[in-house]
Amino acid sequence: MIIRYTVVSPVDCTSDPHPVAYTGRVKEKRIVQMMKDILDVCVSDLVSHVRVTHADIGGVRYASDSYGLGALSTKDNNQKPANSDEAVRNKVAGLTFWHDGKYDGEESGVKTREVPPGLSGLKEIIKIINKDPTKLEGLTVGVIWKFAGDHSCSDYINVGTHDDDCRDQSGLHQVNYRSQDYWISLPGYLPWCDAMEELLGKSFPRRNPDSVE
């Protein structure tokens, strides 16, 4: 008889969604603009780190290695955070390697191609998308919003099928700049919303911190 022990820890993954709509009859142009805005956000000072990027394009998953704050498990405690000049350029400096890009794809049986970590991987994926935007099925970018200084399972930029909050929006006409809902009480939350609205040139949804218990 084999006995398996599982450690169960509560995780708060409640999200504060920020869906931003894009208009225009030509789907290709709309998606290209969405990609431009996502990249503009990620290279800006509003994002301190780009932890992971993966996209489903034409039946193939393109994925970067995944990084995070601290070790993913106790067996990785001796792993040192990335600190090279390249890590700084890619916005993964100070983060610890979690797993390689093929991990999620192999777990779900999806054909996966790896791309570089951080900003370089995001830029490469966006180039692939822009060659034929009609093939985009979904895009996910895991980030650390600078005002929060931390990340959770809710701090992601999502498009299409990778967005649980907007799964019914099959027309790929919005980007969801998600954040963890308990960041709402931070002093930088509303200034972040204002800065996102200014950068994107579009209305940016936000919640009233006074309404959060």
Buried (B, 14 or more C-beta within 10 A) or exposed (E): EEEEEEEEEEEEEEBBBBBBEBEEEEBEEBBBBBBEBBBEBBBEEBBBBBBBBBBBBEEBBBBBBBBBBEBBEEEEEEBEBBEEEEBEEBBBBBBBBBBBBBBBBBEEEBEBBBBBBBBBBBBBBBEBBBEEBEBBBBBBBBBBBBBBEEBBEBBBBBBBBBBBBBEEBEEBBBBBBBBBBBBBEBEBBBEBBEBBBEBBEBEBBBBEEEEEE
